[in-house]
């Protein structure tokens, strides 16, 4: 059984799918591990580190992709400089473990199915107790929530903590976190450690206790509909509920020095939480960090990948924040991937067991077919939107 680690070619991707420590564990299990030359260099893991862990360093990209049984990546397969897709490099029947964004870009799933690749998407790991060690979305979201607060603190023209000095007392910054999932909870904890006064909002009332346990005030909006989707994610709500929510949070946004938004819906445009009118009411010098920038943004003024100043408010739309901390991001992701592989490899042989709920949920394509109904629906919707070609 040969496992290969590809070098990421996406410009902003600094993570690597396995680190030397996880390679050592796999090699001890009798598995052969190939690592592409320079795969870990942007995560500060050198080729010599992987060799010392028992891996074989491969400089020929085509050989690495074409002769492996399981290929590990972080970002979805990309188009190469020569115009070919990385998917074309995989041999038929190989296994791919990676973030795939199958709901946001279902075309990739179709390409994988055409190559008869067994593809497991790290985004589709179910959020169950048994799958916690494999939940890469959560491990990476925690990093993003932490870094978002540091970015906000650096951009804010104020201190975060209250300080009493000979020159007088400095009032603490007011931070408002929108969304109390993994990223939001980590943002709350980080802002509190820096000394800010923190409020948090989420449409799911069940997270109130978690917010309060971290020392933040929970902003509650009572809605007459279900707000929790499968897997514990926030559910898309009606327009009436959105309007009610905006009316409540507007005042909290107005009075905040920092607003951090974290609301995302897999495969969908990010919900609009902060309107231009809300931004216009914020104090000059205030900061918004929008963690949903890649999905269109929770803030109406967000520009993905850019820092802009709108009406005196700095709005930051970071892309791939976990990649800005590649050492620990890679360490956590490697543990997630390795844990998933334990379900797939038994007695040094690959066994894709669809009776296992984790494998069944994560496996997007197998034997030439797209297995996941949500991905099939997303692909059909995309094809319906595209005009016919005569």
C-alpha positions as CSV (number, residue, x, y, z in Angstrom):
1,X,0.0,0.0,0.0
2,X,1.6,3.2,-1.2
3,X,0.6,6.6,0.1
4,X,1.7,9.8,-1.5
5,X,1.8,13.4,-0.3
6,X,1.5,16.0,-3.1
7,X,3.1,19.4,-3.1
8,X,0.3,22.0,-3.2
9,X,0.4,24.3,-6.3
10,X,-2.3,26.8,-5.2
11,X,-0.5,30.1,-4.6
12,X,-1.9,30.9,-1.2
13,X,-1.7,27.3,0.1
14,X,1.2,26.7,2.6
15,X,-0.1,23.6,4.3
16,X,1.0,20.0,3.7
17,X,-1.2,16.9,4.1
18,X,1.3,14.9,6.3
19,X,4.0,16.0,8.6
20,X,7.1,13.9,9.5
21,X,5.6,12.7,12.8
22,X,2.5,11.2,11.0
23,X,4.8,9.7,8.3
24,X,6.7,7.9,11.0
25,X,3.5,6.3,12.4
26,X,2.4,5.2,8.9
27,X,5.8,3.7,8.1
28,X,5.7,1.7,11.4
29,X,2.4,0.2,10.2
30,X,4.2,-1.2,7.2
31,X,3.0,1.4,4.7
32,X,5.1,3.0,2.0
33,X,5.0,6.8,2.0
34,X,6.1,8.9,-0.9
35,X,6.5,12.7,-0.5
36,X,6.9,15.1,-3.4
37,X,10.0,17.2,-3.4
38,X,9.4,20.4,-1.5
39,X,5.9,19.4,-0.3
40,X,6.5,20.6,3.2
41,X,8.9,23.5,2.6
42,X,6.2,26.2,3.0
43,X,5.2,24.5,6.3
44,X,8.8,24.5,7.4
45,X,9.2,20.7,7.1
46,X,12.2,19.9,4.9
47,X,12.7,16.9,2.6
48,X,15.4,15.6,5.0
49,X,12.8,15.6,7.8
50,X,10.6,13.4,5.8
51,X,13.4,11.1,4.8
52,X,14.4,10.7,8.5
53,X,10.8,9.8,9.2
54,X,11.0,6.9,6.6
55,X,9.5,8.5,3.6
56,X,10.8,8.4,0.0
57,X,11.2,11.8,-1.6
58,X,9.9,11.8,-5.2
59,X,10.9,14.6,-7.6
60,X,8.8,13.3,-10.6
61,X,5.3,14.7,-10.1
62,X,3.8,12.4,-12.7
63,X,5.3,9.4,-11.1
64,X,4.1,10.3,-7.7
65,X,0.5,10.9,-8.8
66,X,0.4,8.1,-11.3
67,X,1.8,5.3,-9.1
68,X,0.2,5.8,-5.8
69,X,-2.7,4.0,-4.2
70,X,-3.8,6.9,-1.9
71,X,-3.0,10.5,-2.7
72,X,-3.2,13.1,0.1
73,X,-3.7,16.8,-0.5
74,X,-5.0,19.8,1.3
75,X,-6.5,22.0,-1.4
76,X,-8.8,20.7,-4.2
77,X,-7.1,19.5,-7.4
78,X,-6.0,22.5,-9.5
79,X,-5.2,23.2,-13.1
80,X,-1.5,23.0,-13.7
81,X,0.7,25.4,-15.6
82,X,0.7,23.1,-18.6
83,X,-3.1,23.3,-18.8
84,X,-3.8,19.8,-17.5
85,X,-5.8,19.1,-14.3
86,X,-4.0,17.4,-11.5
87,X,-6.9,14.9,-11.6
88,X,-5.6,13.7,-15.0
89,X,-2.4,12.6,-13.3
90,X,-4.1,10.1,-11.0
91,X,-4.4,6.5,-12.1
92,X,-7.8,5.1,-12.5
93,X,-9.0,3.5,-9.2
94,X,-6.7,5.5,-7.0
95,X,-8.0,7.1,-3.8
96,X,-7.8,10.8,-3.1
97,X,-8.2,12.4,0.3
98,X,-8.4,16.2,0.3
99,X,-10.6,19.2,0.8
100,X,-12.6,19.1,-2.4
101,X,-15.4,21.7,-2.0
102,X,-17.8,19.3,-3.7
103,X,-20.9,21.4,-3.0
104,X,-19.3,24.7,-4.1
105,X,-17.6,23.2,-7.2
106,X,-19.3,20.0,-8.1
107,X,-17.6,19.9,-11.5
108,X,-14.5,18.6,-9.7
109,X,-16.5,15.7,-8.4
110,X,-17.7,14.9,-12.0
111,X,-14.1,14.9,-13.2
112,X,-13.0,12.6,-10.4
113,X,-15.9,10.2,-11.2
114,X,-14.9,10.2,-14.9
115,X,-11.4,9.0,-13.8
116,X,-13.0,6.4,-11.6
117,X,-11.3,7.9,-8.6
118,X,-12.5,7.1,-5.1
119,X,-12.5,10.6,-3.6
120,X,-13.1,11.4,0.1
121,X,-13.9,15.0,0.9
122,X,-12.6,16.3,4.2
123,X,-15.5,18.8,4.2
124,X,-18.0,15.9,4.2
125,X,-16.8,14.2,7.4
126,X,-19.9,14.0,9.6
127,X,-19.8,16.0,12.8
128,X,-20.2,13.1,15.2
129,X,-18.4,12.1,18.3
130,X,-16.7,9.2,16.6
131,X,-15.5,11.4,13.7
132,X,-14.1,14.2,15.8
133,X,-10.4,13.2,15.3
134,X,-11.1,13.4,11.5
135,X,-13.0,16.7,11.4
136,X,-10.6,18.9,9.4
137,X,-13.2,21.6,9.0
138,X,-13.3,22.1,12.8
139,X,-9.5,21.9,13.3
140,X,-8.9,24.5,10.6
141,X,-11.8,26.7,11.7
142,X,-10.3,27.0,15.2
143,X,-7.1,28.3,13.7
144,X,-9.1,30.9,11.6
145,X,-11.0,32.1,14.6
146,X,-7.8,32.7,16.6
147,X,-6.0,34.5,13.8
148,X,-9.0,36.7,13.0
149,X,-8.8,38.2,16.4
150,X,-5.1,38.9,16.1
151,X,-5.7,40.5,12.7
152,X,-8.4,42.7,14.2
153,X,-6.2,43.7,17.2
154,X,-3.4,44.7,14.9
155,X,-5.7,46.8,12.7
156,X,-7.7,48.4,15.5
157,X,-6.3,51.9,16.5
158,X,-6.9,51.0,20.2
159,X,-5.9,48.6,22.9
160,X,-8.0,45.5,23.4
161,X,-7.6,45.4,27.3
162,X,-8.6,47.9,29.9
163,X,-5.4,49.6,31.2
164,X,-5.0,51.8,34.2
165,X,-2.0,54.1,33.8
166,X,-0.7,57.3,35.3
167,X,-2.2,59.1,32.3
168,X,-5.6,57.7,33.0
169,X,-7.7,54.6,32.4
170,X,-8.2,53.1,28.9
171,X,-11.5,51.4,28.4
172,X,-11.5,47.9,26.9
173,X,-12.4,47.3,23.3
174,X,-15.8,46.0,22.5
175,X,-15.8,42.9,20.2
176,X,-18.9,41.4,18.6
177,X,-18.6,37.8,17.2
178,X,-21.2,36.8,14.7
179,X,-21.5,33.0,14.6
180,X,-20.6,30.7,17.5
181,X,-19.4,27.7,15.7
182,X,-15.8,26.4,16.1
183,X,-14.3,29.6,14.6
184,X,-16.5,31.9,16.5
185,X,-15.9,30.2,19.9
186,X,-12.1,30.3,19.3
187,X,-12.5,34.0,18.4
188,X,-14.4,34.6,21.6
189,X,-11.8,32.9,23.7
190,X,-8.9,34.7,22.1
191,X,-10.5,38.2,22.3
192,X,-11.3,37.5,26.0
193,X,-7.7,36.5,26.6
194,X,-6.6,39.8,25.1
195,X,-8.9,41.6,27.5
196,X,-11.7,42.7,25.3
197,X,-15.4,42.9,26.3
198,X,-17.0,40.3,24.1
199,X,-20.6,39.8,22.8
200,X,-21.6,37.0,20.5
201,X,-24.6,36.2,18.4
202,X,-25.8,32.9,16.8
203,X,-29.2,31.9,15.5
204,X,-28.8,28.6,17.3
205,X,-30.0,29.1,20.9
206,X,-28.2,25.9,22.0
207,X,-24.8,27.6,21.8
208,X,-25.7,30.1,24.5
209,X,-24.1,28.2,27.3
210,X,-20.9,27.7,25.3
211,X,-20.7,31.4,24.6
212,X,-21.3,32.3,28.3
213,X,-18.8,29.7,29.5
214,X,-16.1,31.6,27.6
215,X,-17.0,34.8,29.3
216,X,-18.9,36.5,26.6
217,X,-22.4,37.9,26.6
218,X,-24.9,36.0,24.3
219,X,-27.1,38.2,22.1
220,X,-30.3,36.3,21.7
221,X,-32.9,36.6,19.0
222,X,-36.0,34.5,19.4
223,X,-37.1,33.1,16.1
224,X,-40.3,31.1,15.4
225,X,-38.6,28.5,13.2
226,X,-36.0,25.7,13.4
227,X,-32.4,27.1,13.2
228,X,-30.3,24.0,13.3
229,X,-29.5,21.9,10.3
230,X,-28.1,18.3,10.1
231,X,-24.7,18.0,11.8
232,X,-25.4,20.9,14.1
233,X,-24.8,23.6,11.5
234,X,-26.8,26.8,11.4
235,X,-29.8,26.4,9.0
236,X,-30.7,29.0,6.4
237,X,-33.7,30.9,7.8
238,X,-36.6,32.8,6.2
239,X,-36.4,36.4,5.0
240,X,-38.7,37.5,7.9
241,X,-36.3,35.9,10.4
242,X,-33.3,37.5,8.7
243,X,-35.0,40.9,9.0
244,X,-35.7,40.3,12.7
245,X,-32.1,39.2,13.2
246,X,-30.7,42.3,11.5
247,X,-32.8,44.6,13.6
248,X,-31.5,43.1,16.8
249,X,-27.8,42.9,15.9
250,X,-27.6,46.3,14.2
251,X,-27.3,48.1,17.6
252,X,-24.6,45.8,18.8
253,X,-22.6,46.3,15.6
254,X,-23.0,50.0,15.9
255,X,-21.5,50.0,19.4
256,X,-18.6,47.6,18.7
257,X,-15.0,48.4,18.0
258,X,-14.5,45.1,16.3
259,X,-16.9,42.8,14.5
260,X,-15.8,39.3,13.4
261,X,-18.2,37.4,11.2
262,X,-17.9,33.6,10.8
263,X,-21.2,32.4,9.2
264,X,-20.8,30.1,6.2
265,X,-23.2,27.6,4.5
266,X,-21.5,24.7,2.6
267,X,-21.9,25.1,-1.1
268,X,-23.9,28.3,-0.8
269,X,-23.3,32.1,-0.8
270,X,-22.5,33.3,2.7
271,X,-25.5,34.8,4.5
272,X,-25.4,38.6,4.5
273,X,-25.2,39.7,8.2
274,X,-23.8,43.2,8.0
275,X,-25.3,45.6,5.6
276,X,-23.8,48.9,4.3
277,X,-26.2,50.8,6.5
278,X,-24.8,49.0,9.6
279,X,-21.2,49.7,8.6
280,X,-22.1,53.4,8.0
281,X,-23.2,53.6,11.7
282,X,-20.0,52.2,13.1
283,X,-17.4,54.5,14.7
284,X,-14.5,55.6,12.5
285,X,-11.5,53.3,13.2
286,X,-13.7,50.3,13.8
287,X,-12.7,47.0,12.2
288,X,-14.6,44.1,10.6
289,X,-12.9,40.8,9.9
290,X,-15.0,38.7,7.6
291,X,-14.1,35.0,7.7
292,X,-16.7,34.2,5.0
293,X,-15.0,36.4,2.4
294,X,-14.3,33.4,0.1
295,X,-18.0,32.6,0.0
296,X,-19.0,36.2,-0.9
297,X,-18.8,37.6,2.6
298,X,-21.1,38.2,5.5
299,X,-20.5,41.9,5.1
300,X,-21.9,43.8,2.2
301,X,-18.6,45.8,1.8
302,X,-16.2,42.8,1.9
303,X,-13.8,42.3,-0.9
304,X,-12.2,38.8,-0.8
305,X,-8.5,38.9,-0.2
306,X,-8.4,42.7,0.4
307,X,-8.3,45.2,3.2
308,X,-10.5,48.2,2.4
309,X,-11.6,51.3,4.3
310,X,-15.3,52.1,3.9
311,X,-16.7,55.2,5.6
312,X,-13.8,55.1,8.0
313,X,-14.3,51.4,8.9
314,X,-11.5,48.9,8.0
315,X,-13.0,45.8,6.5
316,X,-10.7,42.8,6.1
317,X,-11.6,39.8,3.9
318,X,-8.9,37.2,4.5
319,X,-8.6,34.1,2.4
320,X,-7.4,30.7,3.7
321,X,-6.4,32.0,7.2
322,X,-5.4,28.5,8.5
323,X,-2.7,28.5,5.8
324,X,-1.1,31.6,7.5
325,X,-0.2,29.3,10.4
326,X,1.1,26.4,8.3
327,X,3.0,24.5,11.0
328,X,0.1,23.9,13.4
329,X,-2.5,23.9,10.6
330,X,-0.5,21.0,8.9
331,X,-0.1,19.2,12.2
332,X,-3.8,19.2,12.8
333,X,-4.8,18.4,9.3
334,X,-2.3,15.5,9.1
335,X,-3.8,14.0,12.3
336,X,-7.3,14.3,10.7
337,X,-6.2,12.6,7.5
338,X,-4.3,9.9,9.3
339,X,-7.3,9.1,11.5
340,X,-9.5,8.8,8.4
341,X,-7.0,6.5,6.8
342,X,-7.2,4.1,9.7
343,X,-10.8,3.4,8.6
344,X,-9.6,2.7,5.0
345,X,-6.6,0.6,5.6
346,X,-6.9,-2.8,7.3
347,X,-4.0,-5.3,7.4
348,X,-2.1,-3.1,4.9
349,X,-4.9,-3.3,2.4
350,X,-7.4,-0.7,1.2
351,X,-11.0,-1.5,2.3
352,X,-13.6,1.2,1.4
353,X,-16.5,0.0,3.7
354,X,-19.6,2.0,2.9
355,X,-21.4,0.4,5.9
356,X,-19.2,2.7,8.0
357,X,-21.1,6.0,8.4
358,X,-18.0,8.1,8.2
359,X,-16.7,6.5,5.0
360,X,-20.2,6.6,3.5
361,X,-20.6,10.3,4.2
362,X,-17.1,11.4,3.2
363,X,-16.9,9.4,0.0
364,X,-18.0,11.7,-2.9
365,X,-17.1,9.5,-5.9
366,X,-16.4,5.8,-6.4
367,X,-16.4,3.4,-9.3
368,X,-17.2,6.1,-11.8
369,X,-20.2,7.6,-10.0
370,X,-20.9,10.5,-7.8
371,X,-22.2,8.9,-4.6
372,X,-23.4,11.9,-2.7
373,X,-26.9,13.1,-3.5
374,X,-26.3,16.7,-2.4
375,X,-23.3,16.8,-4.8
376,X,-25.4,15.4,-7.6
377,X,-28.0,18.0,-7.0
378,X,-25.5,20.7,-7.0
379,X,-24.1,19.5,-10.3
380,X,-27.5,19.3,-11.8
381,X,-28.3,22.8,-10.6
382,X,-25.1,24.1,-12.1
383,X,-25.7,22.4,-15.5
384,X,-29.3,23.8,-15.5
385,X,-27.9,27.3,-15.1
386,X,-25.5,27.0,-18.0
387,X,-26.8,28.0,-21.4
388,X,-26.9,25.3,-24.1
389,X,-24.2,25.3,-26.7
390,X,-25.4,25.0,-30.3
